[in-house]
Amino acid sequence: MAKAAAAGAAILQRSGWSNAGLLAVFSWWLLVWGSRAEQMEEYLKREHSLTKPYQGVGSASSSLWELMGNAMVMTQFVRLTPDMQSKQGAVWNRVPCYLRDWEMQVHFKIHGQGKKNLNGDGFAIWYTKDRMQPGPVFGSKDNFLGLGVFVDTYPNEEKQQERVFPYVSAMVSNGSLAYDHDRDGRPTELGGCTAIVRNLNHDTFLVIRYVKRRLTVLLDIDGKHEWRDCIDIPGVHLPRGYYFGVSSVTGDLSDNHDIISLKLYQLTVERTPEEEKRDKEVFLPVVENMKLPGMEPSLEPMSGLALFLIVFFSLVALVFAIVIGIIVYNKWQEQSRKHFY
């Protein structure tokens, strides 16, 4: 910064600027640069971020993050599961998030001894109402309330041919939806993409961005420091006050699932008055214009008695209508005969 300022001052001086003018320009430049740096710094929300050296994680009660299951803190990462069978682990934020617009950057690594399609199972990134509850969905509970983004490394559905694994997908649940493990979550999936992320020699990143009720997921997994689109879903309504977490599970197949960092950024976004009305706070997660199984109440079949009563009263109404019709017809005939004579 000092070299840049000195170079700029030298250029201005050669252009005939006075020392007073130089001082004014330099002061303005420092003010602008400083305000921008401060603005960028306040975007990072440390109470929702997990970074090295992971001080107190999993051991101190004052820590912002809590470990579950087989998760353990190492010097360079938090290992959710080791490359061993039948393990599950998670790390959860203790602080609920009340941000309106946010971005979660996940730096992760998946690696192990298994060959292609002989590894598993992957990990999930959560923004949910409940925390620290183990279960069958990548090590966390099913029928959750909130958002789950899954990095699935093993295809459970044998007949499917359309997608290549590992595969990233997203799901929003209001508590009534169950994740279909046997079908890799396809019935409730909002969107997804293939993501080759195992046993790579470069860093791998995933970003979840939630802005103006729009959910997007981006990947940087090719070692080119470039983001590419994976998921883009408008009309996603997520309540505030939920918790961030990451979980993983292994079964007969396994992998090391490591989280190097989780960084949450608060995003400052301008809204029009119409957008303010549309973005009112919600209390249950919902996705607009999405018809998913379990989102609509199922109709119970009618009982035998109800069916009998419907048929009976329909026949009564039909007989009544016929009688009225006959009466009206006879009256009309009488009137016609009187006019004739």
ZADO-1210 file (C-alpha; in nm, 4 decimals, padded with zeros to 6 digits):
<atoms>
<atom x="00.0000" y="00.0000" z="00.0000" code="MET" pos="1"/>
<atom x="00.2845" y="00.2402" z="00.0875" code="ALA" pos="2"/>
<atom x="00.4653" y="00.1699" z="-00.2431" code="LYS" pos="3"/>
<atom x="00.1464" y="00.2344" z="-00.4388" code="ALA" pos="4"/>
<atom x="00.0881" y="00.5619" z="-00.2540" code="ALA" pos="5"/>
<atom x="00.4477" y="00.6745" z="-00.3138" code="ALA" pos="6"/>
<atom x="00.4289" y="00.5924" z="-00.6828" code="ALA" pos="7"/>
<atom x="00.1037" y="00.7816" z="-00.7173" code="GLY" pos="8"/>
<atom x="00.2479" y="01.0828" z="-00.5354" code="ALA" pos="9"/>
<atom x="00.5515" y="01.0882" z="-00.7665" code="ALA" pos="10"/>
<atom x="00.3297" y="01.0871" z="-01.0750" code="ILE" pos="11"/>
<atom x="00.1157" y="01.3708" z="-00.9421" code="LEU" pos="12"/>
<atom x="00.4233" y="01.5724" z="-00.8460" code="GLN" pos="13"/>
<atom x="00.5662" y="01.5443" z="-01.1952" code="ARG" pos="14"/>
<atom x="00.2296" y="01.6689" z="-01.3212" code="SER" pos="15"/>
<atom x="00.2703" y="01.9923" z="-01.1229" code="GLY" pos="16"/>
<atom x="00.0684" y="01.9202" z="-00.8125" code="TRP" pos="17"/>
<atom x="00.1611" y="02.1123" z="-00.4944" code="SER" pos="18"/>
<atom x="00.2455" y="01.9435" z="-00.1653" code="ASN" pos="19"/>
<atom x="-00.0863" y="02.0604" z="-00.0190" code="ALA" pos="20"/>
<atom x="-00.2728" y="01.9121" z="-00.3128" code="GLY" pos="21"/>
<atom x="-00.0769" y="01.5909" z="-00.2819" code="LEU" pos="22"/>
<atom x="-00.1616" y="01.5709" z="00.0870" code="LEU" pos="23"/>
<atom x="-00.5325" y="01.6190" z="00.0190" code="ALA" pos="24"/>
<atom x="-00.5380" y="01.3521" z="-00.2519" code="VAL" pos="25"/>
<atom x="-00.3388" y="01.1104" z="-00.0378" code="PHE" pos="26"/>
<atom x="-00.5714" y="01.1634" z="00.2606" code="SER" pos="27"/>
<atom x="-00.8766" y="01.1034" z="00.0412" code="TRP" pos="28"/>
<atom x="-00.7208" y="00.7857" z="-00.0994" code="TRP" pos="29"/>
<atom x="-00.6477" y="00.6516" z="00.2489" code="LEU" pos="30"/>
<atom x="-01.0018" y="00.7288" z="00.3604" code="LEU" pos="31"/>
<atom x="-01.1592" y="00.5484" z="00.0622" code="VAL" pos="32"/>
<atom x="-00.9258" y="00.2497" z="00.0867" code="TRP" pos="33"/>
<atom x="-00.9755" y="00.2224" z="00.4607" code="GLY" pos="34"/>
<atom x="-01.3554" y="00.2399" z="00.4399" code="SER" pos="35"/>
<atom x="-01.3605" y="-00.0303" z="00.1731" code="ARG" pos="36"/>
<atom x="-01.1334" y="-00.2566" z="00.3748" code="ALA" pos="37"/>
<atom x="-01.3484" y="-00.2061" z="00.6833" code="GLU" pos="38"/>
<atom x="-01.6632" y="-00.2774" z="00.4819" code="GLN" pos="39"/>
<atom x="-01.5225" y="-00.6030" z="00.3477" code="MET" pos="40"/>
<atom x="-01.4045" y="-00.7068" z="00.6931" code="GLU" pos="41"/>
<atom x="-01.7477" y="-00.6716" z="00.8502" code="GLU" pos="42"/>
<atom x="-01.8998" y="-00.9047" z="00.5893" code="TYR" pos="43"/>
<atom x="-01.7284" y="-01.2050" z="00.7466" code="LEU" pos="44"/>
<atom x="-01.9345" y="-01.3267" z="01.0408" code="LYS" pos="45"/>
<atom x="-01.6860" y="-01.4925" z="01.2724" code="ARG" pos="46"/>
<atom x="-01.9533" y="-01.6294" z="01.5041" code="GLU" pos="47"/>
<atom x="-02.0718" y="-01.8490" z="01.2161" code="HIS" pos="48"/>
<atom x="-01.7286" y="-01.9303" z="01.0693" code="SER" pos="49"/>
<atom x="-01.4944" y="-02.2235" z="01.1367" code="LEU" pos="50"/>
<atom x="-01.1269" y="-02.1614" z="01.0549" code="THR" pos="51"/>
<atom x="-00.7818" y="-02.2715" z="01.1658" code="LYS" pos="52"/>
<atom x="-00.6500" y="-02.3137" z="01.4304" code="PRO" pos="53"/>
<atom x="-00.9963" y="-02.4317" z="01.5501" code="TYR" pos="54"/>
<atom x="-00.9351" y="-02.3105" z="01.9048" code="GLN" pos="55"/>
<atom x="-01.1554" y="-02.4851" z="02.1596" code="GLY" pos="56"/>
<atom x="-01.3683" y="-02.6662" z="01.8982" code="VAL" pos="57"/>
<atom x="-01.5170" y="-02.9777" z="02.0508" code="GLY" pos="58"/>
<atom x="-01.3552" y="-02.9282" z="02.3912" code="SER" pos="59"/>
<atom x="-01.4386" y="-02.5880" z="02.5391" code="ALA" pos="60"/>
<atom x="-01.7973" y="-02.5065" z="02.6359" code="SER" pos="61"/>
<atom x="-01.7342" y="-02.1507" z="02.5182" code="SER" pos="62"/>
<atom x="-01.6519" y="-02.2652" z="02.1648" code="SER" pos="63"/>
<atom x="-01.8814" y="-02.1531" z="01.8836" code="LEU" pos="64"/>
<atom x="-01.8706" y="-02.5011" z="01.7279" code="TRP" pos="65"/>
<atom x="-01.9572" y="-02.8411" z="01.8715" code="GLU" pos="66"/>
<atom x="-01.8456" y="-03.1857" z="01.7535" code="LEU" pos="67"/>
<atom x="-02.0664" y="-03.4930" z="01.7282" code="MET" pos="68"/>
<atom x="-01.9974" y="-03.8633" z="01.6755" code="GLY" pos="69"/>
<atom x="-01.6593" y="-03.9589" z="01.5300" code="ASN" pos="70"/>
<atom x="-01.5635" y="-03.6063" z="01.4241" code="ALA" pos="71"/>
<atom x="-01.2242" y="-03.4889" z="01.5492" code="MET" pos="72"/>
<atom x="-01.0115" y="-03.1763" z="01.5263" code="VAL" pos="73"/>
<atom x="-00.6741" y="-03.2034" z="01.3534" code="MET" pos="74"/>
<atom x="-00.4155" y="-02.9287" z="01.3017" code="THR" pos="75"/>
<atom x="-00.5123" y="-02.8569" z="00.9400" code="GLN" pos="76"/>
<atom x="-00.8758" y="-02.9676" z="00.9232" code="PHE" pos="77"/>
<atom x="-01.1769" y="-03.1043" z="01.1071" code="VAL" pos="78"/>
<atom x="-01.2268" y="-03.4673" z="01.0090" code="ARG" pos="79"/>
<atom x="-01.5945" y="-03.5621" z="01.0051" code="LEU" pos="80"/>
<atom x="-01.5267" y="-03.9298" z="00.9357" code="THR" pos="81"/>
<atom x="-01.2062" y="-04.1295" z="00.8879" code="PRO" pos="82"/>
<atom x="-01.1584" y="-04.3750" z="00.6012" code="ASP" pos="83"/>
<atom x="-01.3212" y="-04.6528" z="00.8035" code="MET" pos="84"/>
<atom x="-01.6527" y="-04.8355" z="00.7826" code="GLN" pos="85"/>
<atom x="-01.9649" y="-04.7428" z="00.9821" code="SER" pos="86"/>
<atom x="-01.8546" y="-04.4000" z="01.1078" code="LYS" pos="87"/>
<atom x="-02.0505" y="-04.0779" z="01.1345" code="GLN" pos="88"/>
<atom x="-01.9580" y="-03.7343" z="01.2559" code="GLY" pos="89"/>
<atom x="-02.0620" y="-03.3709" z="01.2444" code="ALA" pos="90"/>
<atom x="-01.9702" y="-03.0211" z="01.3519" code="VAL" pos="91"/>
<atom x="-02.2449" y="-02.7731" z="01.4386" code="TRP" pos="92"/>
<atom x="-02.2525" y="-02.4012" z="01.5040" code="ASN" pos="93"/>
<atom x="-02.3901" y="-02.3145" z="01.8493" code="ARG" pos="94"/>
<atom x="-02.5138" y="-01.9704" z="01.7377" code="VAL" pos="95"/>
<atom x="-02.8391" y="-01.9346" z="01.5378" code="PRO" pos="96"/>
<atom x="-02.8104" y="-01.7252" z="01.2213" code="CYS" pos="97"/>
<atom x="-03.0448" y="-01.4297" z="01.1796" code="TYR" pos="98"/>
<atom x="-02.8940" y="-01.2894" z="00.8601" code="LEU" pos="99"/>
<atom x="-03.1286" y="-01.2092" z="00.5765" code="ARG" pos="100"/>
<atom x="-02.8831" y="-01.2588" z="00.2898" code="ASP" pos="101"/>
<atom x="-02.5718" y="-01.4702" z="00.3298" code="TRP" pos="102"/>
<atom x="-02.3048" y="-01.6777" z="00.1614" code="GLU" pos="103"/>
<atom x="-02.1399" y="-01.9869" z="00.3064" code="MET" pos="104"/>
<atom x="-01.7990" y="-02.0809" z="00.1616" code="GLN" pos="105"/>
<atom x="-01.6949" y="-02.4404" z="00.2294" code="VAL" pos="106"/>
<atom x="-01.3331" y="-02.5523" z="00.1844" code="HIS" pos="107"/>
<atom x="-01.3299" y="-02.9320" z="00.1946" code="PHE" pos="108"/>
<atom x="-01.1378" y="-03.2425" z="00.0942" code="LYS" pos="109"/>
<atom x="-01.2632" y="-03.5962" z="00.0245" code="ILE" pos="110"/>
<atom x="-01.0014" y="-03.8677" z="-00.0123" code="HIS" pos="111"/>
<atom x="-00.9458" y="-04.2338" z="00.0622" code="GLY" pos="112"/>
<atom x="-00.8129" y="-04.5700" z="-00.0481" code="GLN" pos="113"/>
<atom x="-01.1280" y="-04.6852" z="-00.2282" code="GLY" pos="114"/>
<atom x="-01.1408" y="-04.6954" z="-00.6059" code="LYS" pos="115"/>
<atom x="-01.4137" y="-04.5317" z="-00.8147" code="LYS" pos="116"/>
<atom x="-01.7651" y="-04.6213" z="-00.6909" code="ASN" pos="117"/>
<atom x="-01.6063" y="-04.8171" z="-00.4052" code="LEU" pos="118"/>
<atom x="-01.6120" y="-04.5250" z="-00.1661" code="ASN" pos="119"/>
<atom x="-01.8747" y="-04.3410" z="00.0308" code="GLY" pos="120"/>
<atom x="-02.0890" y="-04.1866" z="00.1285" code="ASP" pos="121"/>
<atom x="-02.0232" y="-03.8124" z="00.1145" code="GLY" pos="122"/>
<atom x="-02.1214" y="-03.5200" z="00.3369" code="PHE" pos="123"/>
<atom x="-02.3992" y="-03.2649" z="00.3856" code="ALA" pos="124"/>
<atom x="-02.4055" y="-02.8938" z="00.4623" code="ILE" pos="125"/>
<atom x="-02.7040" y="-02.7922" z="00.6730" code="TRP" pos="126"/>
<atom x="-02.9045" y="-02.4832" z="00.7586" code="TYR" pos="127"/>
<atom x="-03.1747" y="-02.6290" z="00.9838" code="THR" pos="128"/>
<atom x="-03.3908" y="-02.5609" z="01.2864" code="LYS" pos="129"/>
<atom x="-03.2500" y="-02.8576" z="01.4839" code="ASP" pos="130"/>
<atom x="-02.8828" y="-02.9257" z="01.5489" code="ARG" pos="131"/>
<atom x="-02.6704" y="-03.2078" z="01.6911" code="MET" pos="132"/>
<atom x="-02.9234" y="-03.4787" z="01.6029" code="GLN" pos="133"/>
<atom x="-02.7699" y="-03.7881" z="01.4392" code="PRO" pos="134"/>
<atom x="-02.9628" y="-03.9746" z="01.1740" code="GLY" pos="135"/>
<atom x="-02.9588" y="-04.1562" z="00.8388" code="PRO" pos="136"/>
<atom x="-02.9144" y="-03.8562" z="00.6069" code="VAL" pos="137"/>
<atom x="-02.5358" y="-03.8229" z="00.5772" code="PHE" pos="138"/>
<atom x="-02.5128" y="-03.8625" z="00.9525" code="GLY" pos="139"/>
<atom x="-02.7941" y="-03.6225" z="01.0443" code="SER" pos="140"/>
<atom x="-03.1684" y="-03.6509" z="01.1132" code="LYS" pos="141"/>
<atom x="-03.4322" y="-03.7113" z="00.8463" code="ASP" pos="142"/>
<atom x="-03.7517" y="-03.5050" z="00.8089" code="ASN" pos="143"/>
<atom x="-03.5517" y="-03.1944" z="00.8900" code="PHE" pos="144"/>
<atom x="-03.6714" y="-02.8341" z="00.8835" code="LEU" pos="145"/>
<atom x="-03.4547" y="-02.6214" z="00.6562" code="GLY" pos="146"/>
<atom x="-03.1942" y="-02.6633" z="00.3823" code="LEU" pos="147"/>
<atom x="-02.9585" y="-02.9489" z="00.3046" code="GLY" pos="148"/>
<atom x="-02.6877" y="-02.9447" z="00.0357" code="VAL" pos="149"/>
<atom x="-02.5452" y="-03.2905" z="-00.0280" code="PHE" pos="150"/>
<atom x="-02.2118" y="-03.3927" z="-00.1767" code="VAL" pos="151"/>
<atom x="-02.2994" y="-03.7545" z="-00.2567" code="ASP" pos="152"/>
<atom x="-02.0067" y="-03.9728" z="-00.3619" code="THR" pos="153"/>
<atom x="-02.1813" y="-04.3087" z="-00.4041" code="TYR" pos="154"/>
<atom x="-02.4763" y="-04.4014" z="-00.6341" code="PRO" pos="155"/>
<atom x="-02.7274" y="-04.6104" z="-00.4391" code="ASN" pos="156"/>
<atom x="-02.9799" y="-04.6350" z="-00.7230" code="GLU" pos="157"/>
<atom x="-02.8395" y="-04.9035" z="-00.9503" code="GLU" pos="158"/>
<atom x="-03.0723" y="-04.8493" z="-01.2473" code="LYS" pos="159"/>
<atom x="-03.0037" y="-04.4788" z="-01.2941" code="GLN" pos="160"/>
<atom x="-02.7817" y="-04.3918" z="-01.5892" code="GLN" pos="161"/>
<atom x="-02.8330" y="-04.0171" z="-01.6315" code="GLU" pos="162"/>
<atom x="-02.5974" y="-03.8796" z="-01.3693" code="ARG" pos="163"/>
<atom x="-02.2308" y="-03.9248" z="-01.2872" code="VAL" pos="164"/>
<atom x="-02.1121" y="-03.9403" z="-00.9261" code="PHE" pos="165"/>
<atom x="-01.9948" y="-03.7653" z="-00.7112" code="PRO" pos="166"/>
<atom x="-02.3066" y="-03.5501" z="-00.7341" code="TYR" pos="167"/>
<atom x="-02.4099" y="-03.2279" z="-00.5569" code="VAL" pos="168"/>
<atom x="-02.7799" y="-03.1687" z="-00.4871" code="SER" pos="169"/>
<atom x="-03.0028" y="-02.9521" z="-00.2679" code="ALA" pos="170"/>
<atom x="-03.3234" y="-03.0132" z="-00.0750" code="MET" pos="171"/>
<atom x="-03.5562" y="-02.7874" z="00.1246" code="VAL" pos="172"/>
<atom x="-03.7895" y="-02.9570" z="00.3723" code="SER" pos="173"/>
<atom x="-04.0720" y="-02.8328" z="00.5942" code="ASN" pos="174"/>
<atom x="-04.0400" y="-03.1365" z="00.8179" code="GLY" pos="175"/>
<atom x="-04.2806" y="-03.3563" z="00.6216" code="SER" pos="176"/>
<atom x="-04.0337" y="-03.4663" z="00.3521" code="LEU" pos="177"/>
<atom x="-03.8079" y="-03.7678" z="00.3908" code="ALA" pos="178"/>
<atom x="-03.4773" y="-03.8054" z="00.2070" code="TYR" pos="179"/>
<atom x="-03.4951" y="-04.1155" z="-00.0153" code="ASP" pos="180"/>
<atom x="-03.1538" y="-04.2729" z="00.0430" code="HIS" pos="181"/>
<atom x="-03.2139" y="-04.5628" z="-00.1958" code="ASP" pos="182"/>
<atom x="-03.2802" y="-04.3187" z="-00.4810" code="ARG" pos="183"/>
<atom x="-03.0056" y="-04.0712" z="-00.3834" code="ASP" pos="184"/>
<atom x="-03.2645" y="-03.8100" z="-00.2845" code="GLY" pos="185"/>
<atom x="-03.3998" y="-03.7662" z="-00.6370" code="ARG" pos="186"/>
<atom x="-03.7735" y="-03.7392" z="-00.5486" code="PRO" pos="187"/>
<atom x="-03.7120" y="-03.4276" z="-00.3347" code="THR" pos="188"/>
<atom x="-03.4163" y="-03.2774" z="-00.5203" code="GLU" pos="189"/>
<atom x="-03.4370" y="-02.9110" z="-00.6234" code="LEU" pos="190"/>
<atom x="-03.1388" y="-02.9312" z="-00.8583" code="GLY" pos="191"/>
<atom x="-02.7878" y="-03.0664" z="-00.8855" code="GLY" pos="192"/>
<atom x="-02.4736" y="-03.1289" z="-01.0870" code="CYS" pos="193"/>
<atom x="-02.1834" y="-03.3695" z="-01.1193" code="THR" pos="194"/>
<atom x="-01.8777" y="-03.2734" z="-00.9135" code="ALA" pos="195"/>
<atom x="-01.5573" y="-03.4788" z="-00.9406" code="ILE" pos="196"/>
<atom x="-01.4103" y="-03.4036" z="-00.5987" code="VAL" pos="197"/>
<atom x="-01.2335" y="-03.7185" z="-00.4721" code="ARG" pos="198"/>
<atom x="-00.8574" y="-03.7642" z="-00.4332" code="ASN" pos="199"/>
<atom x="-00.7613" y="-03.4337" z="-00.5934" code="LEU" pos="200"/>
<atom x="-00.4248" y="-03.2644" z="-00.5443" code="ASN" pos="201"/>
<atom x="-00.5722" y="-02.9132" z="-00.5422" code="HIS" pos="202"/>
<atom x="-00.8162" y="-02.7332" z="-00.3137" code="ASP" pos="203"/>
<atom x="-01.1904" y="-02.7843" z="-00.3561" code="THR" pos="204"/>
<atom x="-01.4555" y="-02.5300" z="-00.2616" code="PHE" pos="205"/>
<atom x="-01.8337" y="-02.5068" z="-00.2561" code="LEU" pos="206"/>
<atom x="-02.0413" y="-02.1917" z="-00.2053" code="VAL" pos="207"/>
<atom x="-02.4037" y="-02.1698" z="-00.0949" code="ILE" pos="208"/>
<atom x="-02.5500" y="-01.8252" z="-00.1628" code="ARG" pos="209"/>
<atom x="-02.8911" y="-01.7129" z="-00.0388" code="TYR" pos="210"/>
<atom x="-02.9916" y="-01.3689" z="-00.1677" code="VAL" pos="211"/>
<atom x="-03.3395" y="-01.2251" z="-00.2224" code="LYS" pos="212"/>
<atom x="-03.4994" y="-01.5679" z="-00.1749" code="ARG" pos="213"/>
<atom x="-03.2749" y="-01.7142" z="-00.4457" code="ARG" pos="214"/>
<atom x="-03.0624" y="-02.0180" z="-00.3656" code="LEU" pos="215"/>
<atom x="-02.7491" y="-02.0779" z="-00.5714" code="THR" pos="216"/>
<atom x="-02.4685" y="-02.3288" z="-00.5319" code="VAL" pos="217"/>
<atom x="-02.1318" y="-02.2743" z="-00.7021" code="LEU" pos="218"/>
<atom x="-01.8223" y="-02.4943" z="-00.7228" code="LEU" pos="219"/>
<atom x="-01.4493" y="-02.4349" z="-00.7558" code="ASP" pos="220"/>
<atom x="-01.3132" y="-02.7880" z="-00.7907" code="ILE" pos="221"/>
<atom x="-01.0960" y="-02.7779" z="-01.1039" code="ASP" pos="222"/>
<atom x="-00.7942" y="-02.6010" z="-00.9557" code="GLY" pos="223"/>
<atom x="-00.8511" y="-02.2966" z="-01.1803" code="LYS" pos="224"/>
<atom x="-00.9803" y="-02.0606" z="-00.9085" code="HIS" pos="225"/>
<atom x="-01.2995" y="-02.0146" z="-01.1077" code="GLU" pos="226"/>
<atom x="-01.6554" y="-02.0608" z="-00.9886" code="TRP" pos="227"/>
<atom x="-01.8997" y="-02.2600" z="-01.1991" code="ARG" pos="228"/>
<atom x="-02.2752" y="-02.2821" z="-01.1554" code="ASP" pos="229"/>
<atom x="-02.4319" y="-02.5931" z="-01.0098" code="CYS" pos="230"/>
<atom x="-02.7758" y="-02.5026" z="-00.8681" code="ILE" pos="231"/>
<atom x="-02.9922" y="-02.1925" z="-00.9149" code="ASP" pos="232"/>
<atom x="-03.3419" y="-02.1955" z="-00.7612" code="ILE" pos="233"/>
<atom x="-03.5599" y="-01.8823" z="-00.7172" code="PRO" pos="234"/>
<atom x="-03.8449" y="-01.8542" z="-00.4701" code="GLY" pos="235"/>
<atom x="-03.6759" y="-02.0292" z="-00.1780" code="VAL" pos="236"/>
<atom x="-03.8063" y="-01.9077" z="00.1575" code="HIS" pos="237"/>
<atom x="-03.5916" y="-01.9966" z="00.4589" code="LEU" pos="238"/>
<atom x="-03.6708" y="-01.8797" z="00.8130" code="PRO" pos="239"/>
<atom x="-03.4112" y="-01.6947" z="01.0143" code="ARG" pos="240"/>
<atom x="-03.2695" y="-01.8286" z="01.3391" code="GLY" pos="241"/>
<atom x="-03.1607" y="-02.1705" z="01.2068" code="TYR" pos="242"/>
<atom x="-02.8212" y="-02.3374" z="01.2606" code="TYR" pos="243"/>
<atom x="-02.5350" y="-02.4181" z="01.0241" code="PHE" pos="244"/>
<atom x="-02.3696" y="-02.7577" z="01.0409" code="GLY" pos="245"/>
<atom x="-02.1807" y="-03.0171" z="00.8391" code="VAL" pos="246"/>
<atom x="-02.2172" y="-03.3939" z="00.8763" code="SER" pos="247"/>
<atom x="-02.0918" y="-03.7130" z="00.7136" code="SER" pos="248"/>
<atom x="-02.1367" y="-04.0882" z="00.7295" code="VAL" pos="249"/>
<atom x="-01.9662" y="-04.4037" z="00.6027" code="THR" pos="250"/>
<atom x="-02.1195" y="-04.7498" z="00.5668" code="GLY" pos="251"/>
<atom x="-01.9683" y="-05.0562" z="00.4052" code="ASP" pos="252"/>
<atom x="-01.7683" y="-04.8110" z="00.1938" code="LEU" pos="253"/>
<atom x="-01.5714" y="-04.5215" z="00.3373" code="SER" pos="254"/>
<atom x="-01.3648" y="-04.2064" z="00.2815" code="ASP" pos="255"/>
<atom x="-01.1949" y="-03.9307" z="00.4763" code="ASN" pos="256"/>
<atom x="-01.4334" y="-03.6336" z="00.4825" code="HIS" pos="257"/>
<atom x="-01.2392" y="-03.3245" z="00.5923" code="ASP" pos="258"/>
<atom x="-01.3618" y="-02.9690" z="00.6456" code="ILE" pos="259"/>
<atom x="-01.0782" y="-02.7161" z="00.6205" code="ILE" pos="260"/>
<atom x="-01.2926" y="-02.4075" z="00.6724" code="SER" pos="261"/>
<atom x="-01.6469" y="-02.2748" z="00.6827" code="LEU" pos="262"/>
<atom x="-01.6754" y="-01.9008" z="00.6207" code="LYS" pos="263"/>
<atom x="-02.0088" y="-01.7232" z="00.6417" code="LEU" pos="264"/>
<atom x="-02.0436" y="-01.3785" z="00.4846" code="TYR" pos="265"/>
<atom x="-02.3225" y="-01.1307" z="00.5369" code="GLN" pos="266"/>
<atom x="-02.4288" y="-00.9876" z="00.2013" code="LEU" pos="267"/>
<atom x="-02.5581" y="-00.6312" z="00.1779" code="THR" pos="268"/>
<atom x="-02.8288" y="-00.6125" z="-00.0888" code="VAL" pos="269"/>
<atom x="-03.0537" y="-00.3226" z="-00.1870" code="GLU" pos="270"/>
<atom x="-03.4244" y="-00.3971" z="-00.2229" code="ARG" pos="271"/>
<atom x="-03.7073" y="-00.2131" z="-00.3920" code="THR" pos="272"/>
<atom x="-04.0313" y="-00.1561" z="-00.1956" code="PRO" pos="273"/>
<atom x="-04.1908" y="-00.4395" z="-00.3969" code="GLU" pos="274"/>
<atom x="-03.9053" y="-00.6740" z="-00.3053" code="GLU" pos="275"/>
<atom x="-03.9389" y="-00.5763" z="00.0595" code="GLU" pos="276"/>
<atom x="-04.3049" y="-00.6801" z="00.0554" code="LYS" pos="277"/>
<atom x="-04.2267" y="-01.0051" z="-00.1236" code="ARG" pos="278"/>
<atom x="-03.9392" y="-01.0945" z="00.1090" code="ASP" pos="279"/>
<atom x="-04.1407" y="-01.0947" z="00.4282" code="LYS" pos="280"/>
<atom x="-04.0232" y="-01.3254" z="00.7049" code="GLU" pos="281"/>
<atom x="-04.1449" y="-01.6855" z="00.6987" code="VAL" pos="282"/>
<atom x="-04.1727" y="-01.9438" z="00.9758" code="PHE" pos="283"/>
<atom x="-04.1583" y="-02.2629" z="00.7691" code="LEU" pos="284"/>
<atom x="-03.9231" y="-02.3422" z="00.4792" code="PRO" pos="285"/>
<atom x="-04.1012" y="-02.3407" z="00.1435" code="VAL" pos="286"/>
<atom x="-04.0127" y="-02.3308" z="-00.2266" code="VAL" pos="287"/>
<atom x="-04.2472" y="-02.1503" z="-00.4643" code="GLU" pos="288"/>
<atom x="-04.3983" y="-02.3432" z="-00.7572" code="ASN" pos="289"/>
<atom x="-04.2402" y="-02.6693" z="-00.6464" code="MET" pos="290"/>
<atom x="-04.4613" y="-02.9763" z="-00.6298" code="LYS" pos="291"/>
<atom x="-04.2794" y="-03.2312" z="-00.4224" code="LEU" pos="292"/>
<atom x="-04.4109" y="-03.5484" z="-00.2574" code="PRO" pos="293"/>
<atom x="-04.5391" y="-03.4769" z="00.0903" code="GLY" pos="294"/>
<atom x="-04.5921" y="-03.1046" z="00.0328" code="MET" pos="295"/>
<atom x="-04.9654" y="-03.1487" z="-00.0385" code="GLU" pos="296"/>
<atom x="-05.2068" y="-03.3143" z="00.2076" code="PRO" pos="297"/>
<atom x="-05.3193" y="-03.6548" z="00.0878" code="SER" pos="298"/>
<atom x="-05.6925" y="-03.7231" z="00.0514" code="LEU" pos="299"/>
<atom x="-05.8235" y="-04.0054" z="00.2664" code="GLU" pos="300"/>
<atom x="-06.0379" y="-04.2664" z="00.0862" code="PRO" pos="301"/>
<atom x="-06.4120" y="-04.2429" z="00.1561" code="MET" pos="302"/>
<atom x="-06.5685" y="-04.4970" z="00.3898" code="SER" pos="303"/>
<atom x="-06.8498" y="-04.7310" z="00.2770" code="GLY" pos="304"/>
<atom x="-07.1075" y="-04.5349" z="00.4762" code="LEU" pos="305"/>
<atom x="-07.0066" y="-04.2032" z="00.3205" code="ALA" pos="306"/>
<atom x="-07.0282" y="-04.3525" z="-00.0284" code="LEU" pos="307"/>
<atom x="-07.3753" y="-04.4998" z="00.0458" code="PHE" pos="308"/>
<atom x="-07.5075" y="-04.1662" z="00.1763" code="LEU" pos="309"/>
<atom x="-07.3775" y="-03.9809" z="-00.1312" code="ILE" pos="310"/>
<atom x="-07.5493" y="-04.2291" z="-00.3675" code="VAL" pos="311"/>
<atom x="-07.8716" y="-04.2315" z="-00.1606" code="PHE" pos="312"/>
<atom x="-07.9134" y="-03.8539" z="-00.1477" code="PHE" pos="313"/>
<atom x="-07.8234" y="-03.8261" z="-00.5153" code="SER" pos="314"/>
<atom x="-08.1077" y="-04.0668" z="-00.6023" code="LEU" pos="315"/>
<atom x="-08.3490" y="-03.8781" z="-00.3741" code="VAL" pos="316"/>
<atom x="-08.2564" y="-03.5519" z="-00.5457" code="ALA" pos="317"/>
<atom x="-08.3052" y="-03.7122" z="-00.8876" code="LEU" pos="318"/>
<atom x="-08.6524" y="-03.8492" z="-00.7954" code="VAL" pos="319"/>
<atom x="-08.7517" y="-03.5104" z="-00.6516" code="PHE" pos="320"/>
<atom x="-08.6425" y="-03.3372" z="-00.9714" code="ALA" pos="321"/>
<atom x="-08.8458" y="-03.5826" z="-01.1829" code="ILE" pos="322"/>
<atom x="-09.1611" y="-03.5293" z="-00.9696" code="VAL" pos="323"/>
<atom x="-09.1269" y="-03.1513" z="-00.9939" code="ILE" pos="324"/>
<atom x="-09.0812" y="-03.1848" z="-01.3693" code="GLY" pos="325"/>
<atom x="-09.3991" y="-03.3930" z="-01.4047" code="ILE" pos="326"/>
<atom x="-09.6023" y="-03.1432" z="-01.1978" code="ILE" pos="327"/>
<atom x="-09.4781" y="-02.8504" z="-01.4038" code="VAL" pos="328"/>
<atom x="-09.5548" y="-03.0368" z="-01.7286" code="TYR" pos="329"/>
<atom x="-09.9129" y="-03.1201" z="-01.6222" code="ASN" pos="330"/>
<atom x="-09.9762" y="-02.7562" z="-01.5235" code="LYS" pos="331"/>
<atom x="-09.8509" y="-02.6451" z="-01.8621" code="TRP" pos="332"/>
<atom x="-10.0843" y="-02.8894" z="-02.0428" code="GLN" pos="333"/>
<atom x="-10.3876" y="-02.7642" z="-01.8454" code="GLU" pos="334"/>
<atom x="-10.3079" y="-02.4049" z="-01.9339" code="GLN" pos="335"/>
<atom x="-10.2698" y="-02.5017" z="-02.2994" code="SER" pos="336"/>
<atom x="-10.6159" y="-02.6691" z="-02.3093" code="ARG" pos="337"/>
<atom x="-10.7836" y="-02.3651" z="-02.1522" code="LYS" pos="338"/>
<atom x="-10.6313" y="-02.1330" z="-02.4134" code="HIS" pos="339"/>
<atom x="-10.7436" y="-02.3711" z="-02.6915" code="PHE" pos="340"/>
<atom x="-11.1132" y="-02.3656" z="-02.5843" code="TYR" pos="341"/>
</atoms>
